[in-house]
Amino acid sequence: MSMNKKLVDMINQIARNTAIQGDERAIAATADHVRKFWDPRMRAGLMAHLADGGAGLDDIARAASMKLAASNAPEVHNAD
């Protein structure tokens, strides 16, 4: 099993376990879990997989991954 497949399976499982909370809370809880407990290499692998299209990610897992990606994006400052 490839590393991407393992990561997708793991985040999908987390998303399923939190889904009972409703989408918004499940997305936040899934993203928070990954942020707190996944090794930086695992998070980087997930971000790379998302950038490649995110095949196999369930809706909540995809949204949580996108939330993580947005929180890791560099800030853009205008020179006004």
MOTA-V230392 format. One record per residue. N is the residue number from 0. RES is the residue in one letter. PHI is phi as a letter, one per 40 degrees, with the letter a starting at -180 (NA if undefined). OMEGA is omega as a letter, one per 40 degrees, with the letter a starting at -180 (* if undefined). NEAR is the number of other C-alpha atoms within 10 Angstrom. Layout:
BEGIN
n={N/N}
res={RES/RES}
phi={PHI/PHI}
omega={OMEGA/OMEGA}
near={NEAR/NEAR}
END
This chain:
BEGIN
n={0/1/2/3/4/5/6/7/8/9/10/11/12/13/14/15/16/17/18/19/20/21/22/23/24/25/26/27/28/29/30/31/32/33/34/35/36/37/38/39/40/41/42/43/44/45/46/47/48/49/50/51/52/53/54/55/56/57/58/59/60/61/62/63/64/65/66/67/68/69/70/71/72/73/74/75/76/77/78/79}
res={M/S/M/N/K/K/L/V/D/M/I/N/Q/I/A/R/N/T/A/I/Q/G/D/E/R/A/I/A/A/T/A/D/H/V/R/K/F/W/D/P/R/M/R/A/G/L/M/A/H/L/A/D/G/G/A/G/L/D/D/I/A/R/A/A/S/M/K/L/A/A/S/N/A/P/E/V/H/N/A/D}
phi={NA/c/c/c/c/c/c/c/c/c/c/c/c/c/c/c/c/c/d/c/c/g/d/c/c/c/c/c/c/c/c/c/c/c/c/c/b/c/c/d/c/c/c/c/c/c/c/c/c/c/c/c/h/g/d/g/c/c/d/c/c/c/c/c/c/c/c/c/c/c/c/c/c/c/c/b/b/c/c/c}
omega={a/i/i/i/i/a/i/i/a/a/i/i/i/a/i/a/a/a/a/a/a/a/a/i/i/i/a/a/i/i/a/i/a/a/a/a/a/i/i/i/i/i/i/i/i/i/i/i/i/i/i/i/i/a/i/i/i/a/a/i/i/a/i/i/i/i/i/a/a/a/i/a/i/i/i/i/i/a/a/*}
near={5/7/12/18/14/13/18/23/16/15/23/20/15/20/27/16/13/18/18/10/11/10/16/13/14/22/25/18/19/29/24/15/15/20/13/10/10/13/11/12/9/16/18/13/16/24/18/14/20/19/12/9/11/18/13/15/22/17/14/25/26/23/20/26/25/18/16/20/19/11/10/10/8/8/8/6/6/5/4/3}
END
